[in-house]
């Protein structure tokens, strides 16, 4: 009987260990669910303004900033409804949301920009959870948590404003920090409406 119980637990652990689930939650304050959609059509010249809002104990913040920038560049290069070529582009990380929107709209209007996209990365990290019970359990996930706000420079209209949290993982998963970039990439891809 004990051999059967041990074999059963081993079977359960092996079954669960291969399972990873993905969840994506969006908390939409305004606008459309995607940047590229039929309602907006061609959005013109686009500037991306990235920033970070890490927690105080964030590990390797510079490494995560590089990962975030690489994924932002990768996804917005393929923007199907506008262009990030000059005068647009992806700017340096800064406290963009700390400036008044009217100031940003004036600044980028003078540069010939049609759309401003502010992306504030708050989490780009793996998480590990432990349960000290019998049996001993652990779970791991990778997470990307960010806020995205899209503004029309000409009208000041908010085209999209949402908080996005995407994570993948599950019981008995150990996931390296590098895999968190995939969560950001896929979340951005869905919000842009790249259709991949």
MARTI-994822 format. One record per residue (C-alpha): residue in three letters; residue number from 1; x, y, z. Coordinates in nm, 2 decimals. Example, Ala and Ser with C-alpha at 12.3 -4.5 7.8 and 13.67 -1.06 7.14 Angstrom:
2
residuo = ALA | num = 1 | X = 1.23 | Y = -0.45 | Z = 0.78
residuo = SER | num = 2 | X = 1.37 | Y = -0.11 | Z = 0.71
//
This chain:
196
residuo = UNK | num = 1 | X = 0.00 | Y = 0.00 | Z = 0.00
residuo = UNK | num = 2 | X = 0.28 | Y = 0.24 | Z = 0.08
residuo = UNK | num = 3 | X = 0.45 | Y = 0.17 | Z = -0.25
residuo = UNK | num = 4 | X = 0.13 | Y = 0.26 | Z = -0.43
residuo = UNK | num = 5 | X = 0.09 | Y = 0.58 | Z = -0.23
residuo = UNK | num = 6 | X = 0.45 | Y = 0.68 | Z = -0.31
residuo = UNK | num = 7 | X = 0.40 | Y = 0.60 | Z = -0.68
residuo = UNK | num = 8 | X = 0.07 | Y = 0.80 | Z = -0.68
residuo = UNK | num = 9 | X = 0.25 | Y = 1.11 | Z = -0.53
residuo = UNK | num = 10 | X = 0.53 | Y = 1.08 | Z = -0.78
residuo = UNK | num = 11 | X = 0.27 | Y = 1.06 | Z = -1.06
residuo = UNK | num = 12 | X = 0.09 | Y = 1.37 | Z = -0.93
residuo = UNK | num = 13 | X = 0.42 | Y = 1.57 | Z = -0.90
residuo = UNK | num = 14 | X = 0.53 | Y = 1.47 | Z = -1.24
residuo = UNK | num = 15 | X = 0.20 | Y = 1.56 | Z = -1.39
residuo = UNK | num = 16 | X = 0.19 | Y = 1.90 | Z = -1.22
residuo = UNK | num = 17 | X = 0.55 | Y = 1.99 | Z = -1.28
residuo = UNK | num = 18 | X = 0.51 | Y = 2.01 | Z = -1.65
residuo = UNK | num = 19 | X = 0.21 | Y = 2.25 | Z = -1.62
residuo = UNK | num = 20 | X = 0.25 | Y = 2.62 | Z = -1.66
residuo = UNK | num = 21 | X = -0.05 | Y = 2.85 | Z = -1.71
residuo = UNK | num = 22 | X = -0.06 | Y = 3.20 | Z = -1.84
residuo = UNK | num = 23 | X = -0.28 | Y = 3.48 | Z = -1.72
residuo = UNK | num = 24 | X = -0.32 | Y = 3.83 | Z = -1.86
residuo = UNK | num = 25 | X = -0.52 | Y = 4.08 | Z = -1.67
residuo = UNK | num = 26 | X = -0.59 | Y = 4.43 | Z = -1.81
residuo = UNK | num = 27 | X = -0.75 | Y = 4.71 | Z = -1.60
residuo = UNK | num = 28 | X = -0.87 | Y = 4.95 | Z = -1.86
residuo = UNK | num = 29 | X = -0.94 | Y = 5.31 | Z = -1.76
residuo = UNK | num = 30 | X = -1.00 | Y = 5.46 | Z = -2.10
residuo = UNK | num = 31 | X = -0.99 | Y = 5.40 | Z = -2.48
residuo = UNK | num = 32 | X = -0.96 | Y = 5.09 | Z = -2.68
residuo = UNK | num = 33 | X = -0.81 | Y = 4.75 | Z = -2.59
residuo = UNK | num = 34 | X = -0.55 | Y = 4.77 | Z = -2.87
residuo = UNK | num = 35 | X = -0.35 | Y = 5.06 | Z = -3.01
residuo = UNK | num = 36 | X = -0.39 | Y = 4.94 | Z = -3.37
residuo = UNK | num = 37 | X = -0.76 | Y = 4.90 | Z = -3.45
residuo = UNK | num = 38 | X = -1.01 | Y = 5.00 | Z = -3.72
residuo = UNK | num = 39 | X = -1.14 | Y = 5.29 | Z = -3.51
residuo = UNK | num = 40 | X = -0.80 | Y = 5.47 | Z = -3.51
residuo = UNK | num = 41 | X = -0.66 | Y = 5.35 | Z = -3.84
residuo = UNK | num = 42 | X = -0.31 | Y = 5.49 | Z = -3.92
residuo = UNK | num = 43 | X = -0.20 | Y = 5.67 | Z = -3.61
residuo = UNK | num = 44 | X = 0.10 | Y = 5.85 | Z = -3.78
residuo = UNK | num = 45 | X = 0.43 | Y = 5.94 | Z = -3.62
residuo = UNK | num = 46 | X = 0.47 | Y = 5.78 | Z = -3.28
residuo = UNK | num = 47 | X = 0.71 | Y = 5.84 | Z = -2.99
residuo = UNK | num = 48 | X = 0.75 | Y = 5.59 | Z = -2.71
residuo = UNK | num = 49 | X = 0.83 | Y = 5.73 | Z = -2.36
residuo = UNK | num = 50 | X = 0.95 | Y = 5.44 | Z = -2.13
residuo = UNK | num = 51 | X = 1.00 | Y = 5.47 | Z = -1.76
residuo = UNK | num = 52 | X = 1.03 | Y = 5.24 | Z = -1.46
residuo = UNK | num = 53 | X = 0.87 | Y = 5.24 | Z = -1.12
residuo = UNK | num = 54 | X = 1.06 | Y = 4.96 | Z = -0.94
residuo = UNK | num = 55 | X = 0.99 | Y = 4.86 | Z = -0.58
residuo = UNK | num = 56 | X = 1.28 | Y = 4.97 | Z = -0.34
residuo = UNK | num = 57 | X = 1.42 | Y = 4.62 | Z = -0.31
residuo = UNK | num = 58 | X = 1.41 | Y = 4.54 | Z = -0.68
residuo = UNK | num = 59 | X = 1.70 | Y = 4.31 | Z = -0.77
residuo = UNK | num = 60 | X = 1.92 | Y = 4.39 | Z = -1.08
residuo = UNK | num = 61 | X = 1.72 | Y = 4.70 | Z = -1.18
residuo = UNK | num = 62 | X = 1.96 | Y = 4.79 | Z = -1.47
residuo = UNK | num = 63 | X = 1.94 | Y = 4.44 | Z = -1.61
residuo = UNK | num = 64 | X = 1.56 | Y = 4.45 | Z = -1.61
residuo = UNK | num = 65 | X = 1.57 | Y = 4.80 | Z = -1.77
residuo = UNK | num = 66 | X = 1.78 | Y = 4.66 | Z = -2.05
residuo = UNK | num = 67 | X = 1.54 | Y = 4.37 | Z = -2.09
residuo = UNK | num = 68 | X = 1.24 | Y = 4.60 | Z = -2.10
residuo = UNK | num = 69 | X = 1.40 | Y = 4.83 | Z = -2.36
residuo = UNK | num = 70 | X = 1.49 | Y = 4.54 | Z = -2.59
residuo = UNK | num = 71 | X = 1.13 | Y = 4.41 | Z = -2.58
residuo = UNK | num = 72 | X = 0.97 | Y = 4.75 | Z = -2.63
residuo = UNK | num = 73 | X = 1.20 | Y = 4.81 | Z = -2.93
residuo = UNK | num = 74 | X = 1.13 | Y = 4.46 | Z = -3.07
residuo = UNK | num = 75 | X = 0.75 | Y = 4.50 | Z = -3.05
residuo = UNK | num = 76 | X = 0.72 | Y = 4.86 | Z = -3.17
residuo = UNK | num = 77 | X = 0.95 | Y = 4.81 | Z = -3.47
residuo = UNK | num = 78 | X = 0.67 | Y = 4.60 | Z = -3.61
residuo = UNK | num = 79 | X = 0.39 | Y = 4.86 | Z = -3.53
residuo = UNK | num = 80 | X = 0.14 | Y = 4.80 | Z = -3.81
residuo = UNK | num = 81 | X = -0.06 | Y = 5.12 | Z = -3.78
residuo = UNK | num = 82 | X = 0.21 | Y = 5.39 | Z = -3.74
residuo = UNK | num = 83 | X = 0.58 | Y = 5.47 | Z = -3.75
residuo = UNK | num = 84 | X = 0.84 | Y = 5.51 | Z = -3.48
residuo = UNK | num = 85 | X = 1.09 | Y = 5.64 | Z = -3.73
residuo = UNK | num = 86 | X = 1.22 | Y = 6.00 | Z = -3.69
residuo = UNK | num = 87 | X = 1.08 | Y = 6.24 | Z = -3.57
residuo = UNK | num = 88 | X = 0.93 | Y = 5.97 | Z = -3.34
residuo = UNK | num = 89 | X = 1.13 | Y = 5.69 | Z = -3.19
residuo = UNK | num = 90 | X = 1.19 | Y = 5.53 | Z = -2.85
residuo = UNK | num = 91 | X = 1.33 | Y = 5.78 | Z = -2.60
residuo = UNK | num = 92 | X = 1.55 | Y = 5.73 | Z = -2.30
residuo = UNK | num = 93 | X = 1.41 | Y = 5.61 | Z = -1.97
residuo = UNK | num = 94 | X = 1.29 | Y = 5.91 | Z = -1.76
residuo = UNK | num = 95 | X = 1.02 | Y = 6.02 | Z = -1.53
residuo = UNK | num = 96 | X = 0.78 | Y = 6.10 | Z = -1.82
residuo = UNK | num = 97 | X = 0.46 | Y = 6.06 | Z = -1.62
residuo = UNK | num = 98 | X = 0.59 | Y = 6.31 | Z = -1.36
residuo = UNK | num = 99 | X = 0.56 | Y = 6.59 | Z = -1.62
residuo = UNK | num = 100 | X = 0.23 | Y = 6.76 | Z = -1.70
residuo = UNK | num = 101 | X = 0.06 | Y = 6.60 | Z = -2.01
residuo = UNK | num = 102 | X = 0.01 | Y = 6.95 | Z = -2.15
residuo = UNK | num = 103 | X = 0.39 | Y = 7.00 | Z = -2.15
residuo = UNK | num = 104 | X = 0.45 | Y = 6.67 | Z = -2.32
residuo = UNK | num = 105 | X = 0.18 | Y = 6.75 | Z = -2.58
residuo = UNK | num = 106 | X = 0.33 | Y = 7.09 | Z = -2.66
residuo = UNK | num = 107 | X = 0.69 | Y = 6.95 | Z = -2.68
residuo = UNK | num = 108 | X = 0.60 | Y = 6.67 | Z = -2.92
residuo = UNK | num = 109 | X = 0.36 | Y = 6.87 | Z = -3.12
residuo = UNK | num = 110 | X = 0.65 | Y = 7.10 | Z = -3.21
residuo = UNK | num = 111 | X = 0.85 | Y = 6.79 | Z = -3.32
residuo = UNK | num = 112 | X = 0.58 | Y = 6.67 | Z = -3.56
residuo = UNK | num = 113 | X = 0.47 | Y = 6.38 | Z = -3.34
residuo = UNK | num = 114 | X = 0.11 | Y = 6.25 | Z = -3.37
residuo = UNK | num = 115 | X = 0.10 | Y = 6.00 | Z = -3.09
residuo = UNK | num = 116 | X = 0.27 | Y = 5.97 | Z = -2.75
residuo = UNK | num = 117 | X = 0.29 | Y = 5.62 | Z = -2.58
residuo = UNK | num = 118 | X = 0.39 | Y = 5.62 | Z = -2.22
residuo = UNK | num = 119 | X = 0.50 | Y = 5.29 | Z = -2.08
residuo = UNK | num = 120 | X = 0.58 | Y = 5.26 | Z = -1.71
residuo = UNK | num = 121 | X = 0.73 | Y = 4.92 | Z = -1.62
residuo = UNK | num = 122 | X = 0.65 | Y = 4.83 | Z = -1.26
residuo = UNK | num = 123 | X = 0.75 | Y = 4.46 | Z = -1.24
residuo = UNK | num = 124 | X = 0.96 | Y = 4.24 | Z = -1.47
residuo = UNK | num = 125 | X = 1.06 | Y = 3.96 | Z = -1.24
residuo = UNK | num = 126 | X = 1.03 | Y = 3.59 | Z = -1.15
residuo = UNK | num = 127 | X = 0.84 | Y = 3.50 | Z = -0.83
residuo = UNK | num = 128 | X = 0.88 | Y = 3.19 | Z = -0.61
residuo = UNK | num = 129 | X = 0.62 | Y = 3.07 | Z = -0.36
residuo = UNK | num = 130 | X = 0.68 | Y = 2.80 | Z = -0.10
residuo = UNK | num = 131 | X = 0.43 | Y = 2.60 | Z = 0.11
residuo = UNK | num = 132 | X = 0.58 | Y = 2.44 | Z = 0.42
residuo = UNK | num = 133 | X = 0.33 | Y = 2.16 | Z = 0.45
residuo = UNK | num = 134 | X = 0.32 | Y = 1.79 | Z = 0.37
residuo = UNK | num = 135 | X = 0.39 | Y = 1.75 | Z = 0.09
residuo = UNK | num = 136 | X = 0.63 | Y = 2.04 | Z = 0.05
residuo = UNK | num = 137 | X = 0.52 | Y = 2.25 | Z = -0.25
residuo = UNK | num = 138 | X = 0.67 | Y = 2.53 | Z = -0.45
residuo = UNK | num = 139 | X = 0.56 | Y = 2.73 | Z = -0.74
residuo = UNK | num = 140 | X = 0.73 | Y = 2.98 | Z = -0.97
residuo = UNK | num = 141 | X = 0.60 | Y = 3.24 | Z = -1.22
residuo = UNK | num = 142 | X = 0.74 | Y = 3.51 | Z = -1.44
residuo = UNK | num = 143 | X = 0.56 | Y = 3.84 | Z = -1.44
residuo = UNK | num = 144 | X = 0.54 | Y = 4.16 | Z = -1.64
residuo = UNK | num = 145 | X = 0.33 | Y = 4.44 | Z = -1.48
residuo = UNK | num = 146 | X = 0.31 | Y = 4.78 | Z = -1.65
residuo = UNK | num = 147 | X = 0.09 | Y = 5.08 | Z = -1.73
residuo = UNK | num = 148 | X = 0.04 | Y = 5.20 | Z = -2.08
residuo = UNK | num = 149 | X = -0.11 | Y = 5.53 | Z = -2.18
residuo = UNK | num = 150 | X = -0.16 | Y = 5.64 | Z = -2.55
residuo = UNK | num = 151 | X = -0.23 | Y = 6.01 | Z = -2.62
residuo = UNK | num = 152 | X = -0.32 | Y = 6.20 | Z = -2.94
residuo = UNK | num = 153 | X = -0.09 | Y = 6.50 | Z = -2.96
residuo = UNK | num = 154 | X = -0.33 | Y = 6.70 | Z = -3.17
residuo = UNK | num = 155 | X = -0.65 | Y = 6.66 | Z = -2.96
residuo = UNK | num = 156 | X = -0.51 | Y = 6.54 | Z = -2.63
residuo = UNK | num = 157 | X = -0.75 | Y = 6.25 | Z = -2.64
residuo = UNK | num = 158 | X = -0.66 | Y = 5.93 | Z = -2.45
residuo = UNK | num = 159 | X = -0.67 | Y = 5.65 | Z = -2.70
residuo = UNK | num = 160 | X = -0.57 | Y = 5.38 | Z = -2.45
residuo = UNK | num = 161 | X = -0.50 | Y = 5.38 | Z = -2.08
residuo = UNK | num = 162 | X = -0.46 | Y = 5.05 | Z = -1.90
residuo = UNK | num = 163 | X = -0.27 | Y = 4.86 | Z = -1.64
residuo = UNK | num = 164 | X = -0.15 | Y = 4.52 | Z = -1.77
residuo = UNK | num = 165 | X = -0.03 | Y = 4.22 | Z = -1.57
residuo = UNK | num = 166 | X = 0.08 | Y = 3.90 | Z = -1.75
residuo = UNK | num = 167 | X = 0.23 | Y = 3.60 | Z = -1.58
residuo = UNK | num = 168 | X = 0.32 | Y = 3.24 | Z = -1.67
residuo = UNK | num = 169 | X = 0.41 | Y = 2.96 | Z = -1.42
residuo = UNK | num = 170 | X = 0.27 | Y = 2.72 | Z = -1.18
residuo = UNK | num = 171 | X = 0.34 | Y = 2.45 | Z = -0.93
residuo = UNK | num = 172 | X = 0.69 | Y = 2.30 | Z = -0.93
residuo = UNK | num = 173 | X = 0.82 | Y = 2.56 | Z = -1.18
residuo = UNK | num = 174 | X = 1.15 | Y = 2.72 | Z = -1.14
residuo = UNK | num = 175 | X = 1.18 | Y = 3.01 | Z = -1.38
residuo = UNK | num = 176 | X = 1.48 | Y = 3.23 | Z = -1.44
residuo = UNK | num = 177 | X = 1.45 | Y = 3.62 | Z = -1.45
residuo = UNK | num = 178 | X = 1.54 | Y = 3.63 | Z = -1.82
residuo = UNK | num = 179 | X = 1.20 | Y = 3.45 | Z = -1.90
residuo = UNK | num = 180 | X = 1.02 | Y = 3.76 | Z = -1.77
residuo = UNK | num = 181 | X = 1.10 | Y = 3.94 | Z = -2.10
residuo = UNK | num = 182 | X = 0.87 | Y = 3.70 | Z = -2.28
residuo = UNK | num = 183 | X = 0.58 | Y = 3.81 | Z = -2.06
residuo = UNK | num = 184 | X = 0.64 | Y = 4.18 | Z = -2.15
residuo = UNK | num = 185 | X = 0.68 | Y = 4.09 | Z = -2.52
residuo = UNK | num = 186 | X = 0.36 | Y = 3.90 | Z = -2.55
residuo = UNK | num = 187 | X = 0.16 | Y = 4.15 | Z = -2.35
residuo = UNK | num = 188 | X = 0.28 | Y = 4.44 | Z = -2.57
residuo = UNK | num = 189 | X = 0.21 | Y = 4.23 | Z = -2.88
residuo = UNK | num = 190 | X = -0.15 | Y = 4.18 | Z = -2.77
residuo = UNK | num = 191 | X = -0.20 | Y = 4.55 | Z = -2.68
residuo = UNK | num = 192 | X = -0.04 | Y = 4.68 | Z = -3.00
residuo = UNK | num = 193 | X = -0.26 | Y = 4.44 | Z = -3.20
residuo = UNK | num = 194 | X = 0.02 | Y = 4.29 | Z = -3.40
residuo = UNK | num = 195 | X = -0.19 | Y = 3.98 | Z = -3.45
residuo = UNK | num = 196 | X = 0.09 | Y = 3.73 | Z = -3.39
//
